[in-house]
Amino acid sequence: MTLDVITETASAEGLAVLGAFHHDDDQTLVLLGPNEPAFWSLFTRSNEYLDKRENPMDRWSQRVIGALAKTLNATALFPFGGPPYHPFISWAQQSGRAWQSPVGFLVHDTAGLFVSYRGAILVQGRIEIPPTASSPCDNCSEKPCLSACPAAALGQDGYDVPKCHAYLNKVGTECLSSGCAVRRACPIGQNKRLPSQSAFHMRAFHKG
């Protein structure tokens, strides 16, 4: 088993390898998330999206990543379905491809602030993992994420969730229709996630 094989197999299902690390002496944990922008068109054609039932993306993730794990003789793990919950934030940071951003959210080396983990697979054996880099925030002098929130609900002082929801209640809020302005401000993730996908996530967040 190689990471290239996992990447190719996952890509066919609209998923990307967003990081990996050696879980112990003889296992490798591989983190999976949307392979954007191709992911969205695959997901919106799925039965889970079209049946209008609750939690379509979680159900899609369970089916697709579960089947992927079976194909690769691995174990599927998910960030939902608890308690107890698997420590995906800690795992992301262990992978060496995600870090805490100036606004507190995780930032990923290729997905930026739009990083999203749909699941992971635990593979037997210590497969080879490419070297990791440093946080993209280290070389981001302007740090637009700190001043991007139109509601002043998210910045270096933390995240005021009630203030964010109050702003989203306004008619015509661009954050609700196109995605969080702070996430969109990150130079790394720009023009990768489709506005319709961001709107889907924001509706779910605001409803919750």
C-alpha positions as CSV (number, residue, x, y, z in Angstrom):
1,M,0.0,0.0,0.0
2,T,1.3,3.5,-0.9
3,L,-0.1,7.0,-0.3
4,D,-0.3,7.4,-4.1
5,V,-2.6,4.4,-4.4
6,I,-4.8,5.8,-1.6
7,T,-4.8,9.3,-3.2
8,E,-5.8,7.9,-6.6
9,T,-8.5,5.7,-5.2
10,A,-9.9,8.5,-3.1
11,S,-9.8,11.0,-6.0
12,A,-12.2,8.8,-8.0
13,E,-14.8,9.3,-5.2
14,G,-14.3,13.1,-5.0
15,L,-12.0,12.9,-2.0
16,A,-8.5,14.2,-1.3
17,V,-5.8,13.0,1.0
18,L,-5.4,16.0,3.4
19,G,-2.7,14.6,5.6
20,A,-1.3,11.4,7.1
21,F,0.9,10.3,10.0
22,H,2.2,7.1,11.6
23,H,-0.4,6.3,14.2
24,D,1.8,3.8,16.0
25,D,4.5,1.3,15.1
26,D,2.6,-0.5,12.4
27,Q,-0.4,1.7,11.3
28,T,-0.8,4.9,9.3
29,L,-3.8,7.2,9.6
30,V,-4.8,9.0,6.4
31,L,-7.1,12.1,6.6
32,L,-9.7,12.6,3.9
33,G,-11.7,15.6,2.8
34,P,-13.3,17.1,-0.3
35,N,-11.3,17.2,-3.5
36,E,-12.5,20.6,-4.5
37,P,-14.0,21.8,-6.7
38,A,-14.8,18.3,-8.2
39,F,-16.3,17.0,-4.9
40,W,-19.4,19.2,-5.0
41,S,-20.8,17.9,-8.3
42,L,-20.3,14.3,-7.2
43,F,-22.0,14.9,-3.9
44,T,-25.0,16.7,-5.2
45,R,-25.8,13.8,-7.6
46,S,-25.7,11.3,-4.7
47,N,-28.8,9.7,-3.2
48,E,-27.9,11.2,0.2
49,Y,-28.1,14.7,-1.1
50,L,-31.2,14.1,-3.2
51,D,-33.4,12.2,-0.7
52,K,-33.7,15.4,1.4
53,R,-33.2,13.6,4.7
54,E,-31.1,14.9,7.6
55,N,-27.3,14.9,7.6
56,P,-26.7,14.1,3.9
57,M,-23.0,14.8,3.9
58,D,-22.3,12.7,7.0
59,R,-24.3,9.8,5.5
60,W,-22.5,10.2,2.1
61,S,-19.2,10.2,4.0
62,Q,-20.0,7.0,5.9
63,R,-21.0,5.2,2.7
64,V,-18.2,6.4,0.5
65,I,-15.3,6.3,3.0
66,G,-16.6,3.1,4.4
67,A,-16.5,1.5,1.0
68,L,-13.1,3.0,0.3
69,A,-11.7,1.6,3.6
70,K,-13.1,-1.9,2.6
71,T,-11.4,-1.7,-0.8
72,L,-8.1,-0.7,0.8
73,N,-8.4,-3.2,3.7
74,A,-8.4,-0.3,6.2
75,T,-10.6,0.9,9.0
76,A,-12.9,3.9,8.5
77,L,-13.1,6.6,11.1
78,F,-15.3,9.7,11.2
79,P,-15.5,13.1,13.1
80,F,-19.2,12.5,13.8
81,G,-21.3,9.8,15.4
82,G,-20.1,10.2,19.0
83,P,-19.7,10.6,21.8
84,P,-17.0,9.6,22.2
85,Y,-15.5,11.6,19.2
86,H,-12.3,10.9,17.4
87,P,-9.7,13.8,17.9
88,F,-9.7,15.0,14.3
89,I,-8.3,18.4,15.1
90,S,-5.4,16.8,16.9
91,W,-4.9,14.4,14.1
92,A,-4.9,17.2,11.6
93,Q,-2.1,18.9,13.5
94,Q,-0.2,15.7,13.8
95,S,-0.2,15.3,10.1
96,G,2.0,18.4,9.7
97,R,-0.3,19.9,7.1
98,A,-2.7,21.8,9.3
99,W,-2.1,24.5,12.0
100,Q,-4.0,26.9,14.1
101,S,-4.6,30.1,12.2
102,P,-4.5,33.7,13.6
103,V,-8.3,33.5,14.0
104,G,-8.2,30.1,15.7
105,F,-9.6,27.9,12.9
106,L,-7.4,25.3,11.4
107,V,-5.6,26.3,8.3
108,H,-4.4,23.7,5.8
109,D,-1.4,23.9,3.4
110,T,-3.6,23.6,0.3
111,A,-7.2,24.1,1.5
112,G,-6.5,27.1,3.6
113,L,-9.3,28.0,6.1
114,F,-11.8,25.9,4.0
115,V,-10.2,22.6,5.3
116,S,-12.8,20.0,6.1
117,Y,-12.3,16.4,7.2
118,R,-15.0,14.0,6.1
119,G,-13.2,11.0,7.6
120,A,-10.0,9.0,7.9
121,I,-8.8,5.5,7.2
122,L,-6.5,3.6,9.4
123,V,-4.1,1.5,7.2
124,Q,-2.0,-1.4,8.4
125,G,1.7,-0.7,8.0
126,R,3.9,2.4,8.0
127,I,3.5,3.7,4.5
128,E,5.8,6.4,3.2
129,I,4.7,10.0,3.9
130,P,6.1,13.0,2.1
131,P,7.9,15.7,4.2
132,T,5.7,18.4,5.6
133,A,6.1,22.1,5.5
134,S,5.5,25.1,7.8
135,S,2.2,26.9,8.2
136,P,1.3,29.2,5.3
137,C,0.4,31.8,8.0
138,D,4.1,32.2,8.8
139,N,4.7,33.9,5.4
140,C,1.4,35.7,5.2
141,S,2.3,39.3,6.1
142,E,-1.1,40.9,5.6
143,K,-3.2,38.3,7.4
144,P,-6.5,39.3,5.8
145,C,-8.4,36.8,8.0
146,L,-8.0,39.0,11.0
147,S,-10.1,41.9,9.6
148,A,-12.4,40.1,7.1
149,C,-15.4,39.4,9.3
150,P,-18.1,42.0,8.4
151,A,-19.8,41.4,11.8
152,A,-16.6,41.8,13.8
153,A,-17.5,38.4,15.3
154,L,-14.3,36.6,14.4
155,G,-10.7,37.9,14.7
156,Q,-7.7,37.8,17.0
157,D,-9.9,38.2,20.1
158,G,-11.7,34.9,19.3
159,Y,-15.1,33.9,17.9
160,D,-18.3,35.4,19.1
161,V,-20.7,32.8,17.8
162,P,-24.0,34.5,18.9
163,K,-22.8,37.7,17.2
164,C,-22.1,35.7,14.1
165,H,-25.6,34.2,14.1
166,A,-27.2,37.6,14.6
167,Y,-25.4,38.9,11.5
168,L,-26.4,35.9,9.5
169,N,-30.1,36.6,10.3
170,K,-29.9,39.7,8.1
171,V,-31.4,39.4,4.7
172,G,-29.0,39.1,1.8
173,T,-26.0,38.3,4.0
174,E,-23.1,37.3,1.7
175,C,-21.6,35.1,4.3
176,L,-24.7,32.9,4.2
177,S,-24.9,32.7,0.4
178,S,-21.2,32.5,-0.5
179,G,-19.4,31.3,2.6
180,C,-17.7,32.8,5.7
181,A,-15.9,36.0,4.7
182,V,-13.0,35.1,7.0
183,R,-12.5,31.7,5.3
184,R,-12.8,33.3,1.9
185,A,-10.1,35.9,2.8
186,C,-7.4,33.3,3.2
187,P,-5.1,33.4,0.1
188,I,-4.5,29.7,0.2
189,G,-8.1,28.5,-0.2
190,Q,-9.4,31.1,-2.5
191,N,-11.3,30.0,-5.6
192,K,-11.3,26.4,-4.6
193,R,-14.6,25.9,-2.8
194,L,-17.7,26.7,-4.9
195,P,-20.1,29.2,-3.3
196,S,-23.0,26.7,-3.5
197,Q,-21.0,24.3,-1.3
198,S,-20.1,27.1,1.2
199,A,-23.8,28.1,1.3
200,F,-24.8,24.5,2.1
201,H,-22.4,24.4,5.1
202,M,-23.4,27.9,6.3
203,R,-27.1,27.0,6.2
204,A,-26.3,23.9,8.3
205,F,-24.3,25.9,10.7
206,H,-26.8,28.7,11.1
207,K,-29.7,26.2,11.4
208,G,-27.8,24.5,14.2
